[in-house]
Amino acid sequence: MIVETPRASLSRRPYARSASLVAGRIRSACLGGALLVVASLASAAGETPEVRIGIVNTERILRDSAPAKAAEAKLKQEFVKRDEELQKLAVRLKDVTEKLERDAAILAESERTKRQREAADLDRELQRRQREFREDVNQRKNEELAQVVERSRKVIRQVAEQEKYDLVVEDAIYFNARIDITDKVLRALNSAK
C-alpha cells in the first residue's frame, strides 16, 4: 500500500500553477499595462492615435501550420522503427507471461523460477526502453517545436510590420475576433518556403 505524504499531494492540487503559465500571465498583464500607459499619455497630450493590436493563437499555429505538420511527420518517421521494436517486445513479454501462467502448474519449481525471472527481466527491459523512447521523443519534439515557434515569430513580426500593428500578443484569455491575426500568420507561414 502506498501512503501519500502531504508534500507529495501538494503537487497534485488543481490550483497549483506552472511557472510558464504564471510568467505568461505576468507578461500579458505587463503588455496590457504598457498599452494603457501609452494610450493615456497620448490622450493626455490631446492626441487620439489609432493603436492597432493583434492577437495570435499559438496553439493553432503549432497545430495547423505547414511547418508544424511537417515537423510532426518528420518525428513520426524518425521514431516509427523504435516504436515497432517496442511493440514486438511487448508482444514477446505477453507471450512469455501467458505461457508461464498456463504452464505454471505442471512446471518444476526451478523451471517456473527461471521463467518468472525471464518475464521479470523482459518487463524491466520493456519499461526501460519505453522510458528512453518517451524521453527521446519529447526531446526531439521540443527541438522541432522550438524551430516552428522561432519561424512563426519571424512571420508574426513580418505581418505586424507590413500591416503596421503597434502590438501583437501571443495568446490571451479573452479577445475580440476582429483583432485575431492568426489566419494571416498561418497563410504567410504556409506560403513561406
N, C-alpha and C positions, 0 to 999 in steps of 0.2 A: 504494500500500500504506500502510495506517495503522499506525503504530508506537505502541503504548500505553506511556505513561510510567508509572513506578512510582506517581507521585502519582495519576494517573487510575485506576489499578487498585485503589487503596485504597478508593474509594467503592463498588466492586463486591464487596467481600468479604462473604460471607454473615453474618459476625458483627458487621458494622457496625450500630449501633443508632441509631434516630431519637431525637431529643430528646424527642418526645412519649411514646414507649414507655418510655424511662427515667424520665421525670417521672411517668408513671402508676404505674410500679412503686414509685418512691420514695413517692408519695402513698399507695399501698396499704400499704406497709410502715409508714409513719408512723401510719396509721389503725389498723392491727393492733397496733402498739406502744402506742398510746394506749388501746386497748381492754384490753390486757393490764395496763397500769398501773392503770386503773380497777378491773378485776377483782381485782387483787392488793391494792389499797388496801381494797376492800370486804371481802375475805376476811380481811385483817389486822385489821380492826375487828370481826371476828366475825360480820359480816353476809354473807349469800349472796344478793344480789339477782339476780333473773332479768334477764339482759341479752338484749334482743331485737335480732337482727341480720338485716338483709335484703340481698339481692343483686339488682341489676338488670342484665340483659343489654342494653346499649345497642345492640348490633348488631341484636338482634331488634326493639327499639323503632324504630330507623331503617329497618328493612326491612318490618315488619309493621303498624305503626300507621297509622291512617287519615290523620293529618296528613302522615306521610312519603309515603304513596301519593298523596295529593292534591298534594304538592309535586312529586313525580316527574311526574305527569300535567301539571301546570302548566308544568314545564320542557319537556316533550316538545312541548306545544302551542306554546310560545313559540319554539322553535327548529326546528320542522318545515319552515318555508318556507326558511330558510337552508340546511338540510341538503339539501333538494331542489335548490336552486341549485348547491350544491357537487357533487351527483351529476351534474347536467346538464353542468357544466363538465368533470368527469372524463370523461364520455362524449365530449364535444367534443374533448378532448385525445387520447383514444384514437383517435377517428376521424381526426384530423389526422395522428397518428403512423403509423397503419396506411396511410393514403393516401400519406404520404411514403415509407414503406418499399416499398410496392407500385410507386410511380411513379419511384423514385429512378434506376433505370437509364435511363429514357427522358427525364428532365428535363434541361434545360440547367443548367449549373453555377450561374448566377445564380438561376434559379428554385428549384433544390434548396437553395441557401443561404438564400433568402428563406423557404422553408417550414420549414427547420430552425430558423431564428430565431423564426418564428411558434410552432413547437412548444415551443421553449425558453421563450419568453415566457408561453405558456399554462401550462406546467409550473410556472414561478415564481409566476404568479398563483394557481394552484390551491393550491400549498404555502402561500403567504401567507394565503389565505383560510381554509384548513384550520387553520392555526395560530391565527389570530384566533378562529375558531369554537370551537376547543377551549378557548382561554383564556376566552372569554365564557361558555361552558357551565360550565366549572369554577368561575368566579367566582359565577355565579348559583346553581349547585348548593351551593356553600359558604354563600351567603347563606340559601338556603331551609333547608338542614340546620341552620344556627345557630338559626333560628326554631323548628324542630322540637325541637332539643335544649333550648332555653330553655323551651318549653312543656312538654316531658316532665319537666324538672327541677321545675317547679312542681307537676305532678301527683305526682311521686315524693314531694315534701315533704308534700303533702296526704295521701297514702296513709300515709306514715310517721307523721304526727301523728295521724291518725284511728285507726290501729291500734297506736299507742304503741311504735314502734320506737325503740331507742336509737341505732342506727347503720345507715345504708343505704350500701352501697358499689356503685359502678358498675364492673362487670366484675371478675373475679378469675381467677386461674389455676385454682384448684380451689374448689368449694363443694358442699355437700350440697344436693340439690334441695328439701329441706323449707324452706330459707331463701330460695329464689328467689321474689321477688315480682313478677317481670316480667309474668306473666299478669294480676295485679291492676292493675298500672300500665297495661298495654295496654287492659284493659276500661275503666278510668277515663279514659284518654286518648281512646279511641274514642267514648265516650259524651259527653265534654265537647264543647260547641259553641263 
